[in-house]
C-alpha cells in the first residue's frame, strides 16, 4: 500500500484522494440519513394512521420508492429530471457546479429510497404497541397527533433502534451508488487511482479497508445508542447479540 503515499500529478498523494472520497461519503451518508429518518417517521406514521387517505399515501410512497432499484432512482434524479421539468428550471439544474451537481441528486435518491425502508421499520414498531395506549391517550383528551408524538413514536423508535442500525449501515454501503452519477466518493476515488496506477488490488483493497473500518465505527456507535435507549425488560441488547 506504499503507493498511496506517492505524489500525483497535481502535487497531492493518492491517500489524499481516498480521504477526500471518505469525506464526501460520510457527508452523503449523514445528509441522506437525516432526511431518510425524517421521511421514515412521517411515512411510517401515515401507514398506521386512522385516516384511510394517509394510509394510502404512505403505502403508495413505500411501494414506489422501495421497489425501484436505487441506481435507477439516482439516474432519474440526475439525468432525467433536468429534461422533464420546465426548460428554465432544467437549465438551472444543469448549471449547478460539481460536485454539488452529483451530490444533491445522490442525497435525494438515497433519502427517498432509505426513507421508504425506515418507514416500514417505524410502522412495525408502532404496530407492536398495544392498542390500549391510543385509547388511553384519547381518554386523557389528547388528539391523535399528540398521541403519536408523545406516546407512540417515542416507544416505537426505541423498539426499532436495532433495525434502524442495520438501515444506517445499509445506507452507508449504498453511498457507493453515487459514483455512477459522477460523485468522487470512496469507490470512485479508488477507481480513479486504479486508472492512474494500474494497481487494482491496492486501490480497491484500500477502499475496502476504509469501508470496513468506517462501518465498524458506525456499528459500535449504534450499539452504544441501543444500550442507552434500551427499554428495561425488553432484552433488546440480549436479542441483538
CORRAZI-V219874 format. One record per backbone hydrogen bond with DSSP energy under -1.0 kcal/mol. NH is the residue of the N-H (numbers start at 0). CO is the residue of the C=O. Records with the same first field share a line. If there is no record, write none. Layout:
NH->CO  CO
This chain:
3->0
4->1
5->2
7->11
10->7
13->5
14->3
16->12
17->13
18->14
19->15
20->16
21->17
22->18
23->19
24->20
25->21
26->22
27->23
28->24
29->25
30->26
31->27
32->28
33->29
34->30
35->31
36->32
37->33
38->34
39->35
40->36
41->37
42->38
43->39
44->40
45->41
46->42
47->44
48->45
54->50
55->51
56->52
57->53
58->54
59->55
60->56
61->57
62->58
63->59
64->60
65->61
72->68
73->69
74->70
75->71
76->72
77->73
78->74
79->74
80->75
82->79
83->79
84->80
89->85
90->86
91->87
92->88
93->89
94->90
95->92
100->96
101->98
102->98
103->99
105->101
106->102
107->103
108->104
109->105
110->106
111->107
112->108
113->109
114->110
115->111
116->112
117->113
118->114
119->115
120->116
121->117
122->118
123->119
124->120
125->121
126->122
127->123
128->125
132->129
134->130
135->131
136->132
137->133
138->134
139->135
140->137
141->136
146->142
147->143
148->144
149->145
150->146
151->146
152->147
154->150
155->151
156->152
157->153
158->154
159->155
163->159
164->160
165->161
166->162
167->163
168->164
169->165
170->166
171->167
172->168
173->169
175->172
176->173
177->174
178->175
179->176
180->177
181->178
182->177
184->182
188->184
189->185
190->186
191->187
192->188
193->189
194->190
195->191
196->192
197->193
199->197
202->198
203->199
204->200
205->201
206->202
207->203
208->204
209->205
210->206
211->207
212->208
213->209
214->210
215->211
216->212
217->213
218->214
219->215
220->216
221->217
222->218
223->219
224->220
225->221
226->222
227->223
228->224
233->230
238->234
239->235
240->236
